[in-house]
Amino acid sequence: MPSQPSRELTPIDNPHPGRNYEVTCDTPEFTCVCPMTGQPDFATVTIAYVPGLKIVELKSLKLYLWSFRNEGAFHEDVTNQILNDLVAALDPVSMTVTTDWLVRGGIHTTVKVSHPQ
């Protein structure tokens, strides 16, 4: 059965819970829709975190990011939502989500949000 977008993030046990190390996941294929114009927006999403007891299963992360494709979202809001959802699922020691948006109307936007603040 083909994969479908999903907002379900699957946490799995951290294989090294006693060690602080950084995991970085990025994709240049993030898309959502501008809530003002309905036009597609494209971004590179970078997620960097120091795991607690859980790490994210990567296929669930891919399907989660895919779930935004047809939704209207402002850059700042979607970046904060991704962080909030990942923190709720994983309870990391720290995490930063950065979205780097392709130029629209001559303006390049990058949004970076971190936990803890």
C-alpha positions in Angstrom: 0.0 0.0 0.0 1.5 3.4 -0.9 2.4 5.8 1.9 0.1 8.6 2.8 0.8 11.9 4.6 0.3 11.7 8.3 0.6 13.9 11.4 1.7 10.9 13.5 5.3 11.1 14.6 6.7 7.8 15.8 9.1 8.1 18.7 11.6 5.2 19.1 14.0 4.4 21.9 17.2 6.3 21.9 20.0 3.7 21.5 22.4 5.9 23.6 20.2 7.6 26.2 23.2 8.3 28.5 25.1 10.3 25.9 24.5 13.8 24.5 24.8 13.8 20.7 23.2 15.8 18.0 20.9 14.5 15.3 20.4 16.6 12.2 17.7 15.9 9.6 17.0 18.1 6.6 15.0 18.0 3.5 14.9 20.5 0.6 11.4 19.2 -0.4 9.1 20.8 2.1 6.0 22.5 0.6 2.9 24.2 1.9 0.5 26.7 0.5 0.4 30.5 1.1 -2.8 31.2 3.1 -3.1 34.6 1.4 -2.6 33.7 -2.3 -3.1 29.9 -2.4 0.3 29.6 -4.2 2.8 26.9 -3.2 5.7 27.8 -0.9 8.9 25.7 -0.9 11.5 25.4 1.9 14.4 23.4 3.1 13.6 22.2 6.7 16.5 21.5 9.0 15.8 19.8 12.4 18.7 19.6 14.8 18.2 18.0 18.2 19.9 16.4 21.2 17.7 13.4 22.0 16.4 12.6 25.4 15.0 9.1 25.8 13.4 9.0 22.3 14.5 9.7 18.7 12.1 10.2 15.7 11.6 7.3 13.2 12.5 8.9 9.9 9.7 7.6 7.7 7.2 9.0 10.1 9.0 12.3 9.9 8.9 12.2 6.1 5.1 11.5 6.2 4.6 14.2 8.8 6.4 16.9 6.7 4.5 15.7 3.6 1.2 16.3 5.5 1.6 20.1 5.1 1.7 20.0 1.3 -1.9 21.2 0.7 -2.3 23.3 3.9 -2.2 27.1 4.1 0.5 28.2 6.6 2.5 31.3 7.3 6.3 30.5 7.4 6.6 31.5 11.0 3.6 29.5 12.1 4.5 26.3 10.3 8.1 26.4 11.7 6.8 26.8 15.2 4.2 24.0 14.7 6.9 21.6 13.5 9.0 22.3 16.6 6.0 22.0 19.0 4.9 18.7 17.5 8.4 17.2 17.6 9.0 18.4 21.2 5.7 16.9 22.3 6.5 13.6 20.6 10.2 13.3 21.6 10.8 15.4 24.7 14.4 16.2 23.5 17.1 17.8 25.6 17.2 20.6 23.0 15.9 21.1 19.4 16.1 23.8 16.7 13.9 23.8 13.6 15.0 26.1 10.7 13.0 26.7 7.6 14.8 28.3 4.6 12.2 29.5 2.1 12.7 30.0 -1.6 12.4 33.7 -2.7 8.9 35.0 -3.2 8.3 38.5 -4.4 12.0 39.3 -4.0 12.1 38.4 -0.3 14.1 35.5 1.1 12.8 34.3 4.5 14.5 32.1 7.1 12.7 31.1 10.3 14.6 29.5 13.2 12.9 28.4 16.5 14.5 26.6 19.4 13.6 24.5 22.5 14.3 25.3 25.2 14.1 29.0 24.4 
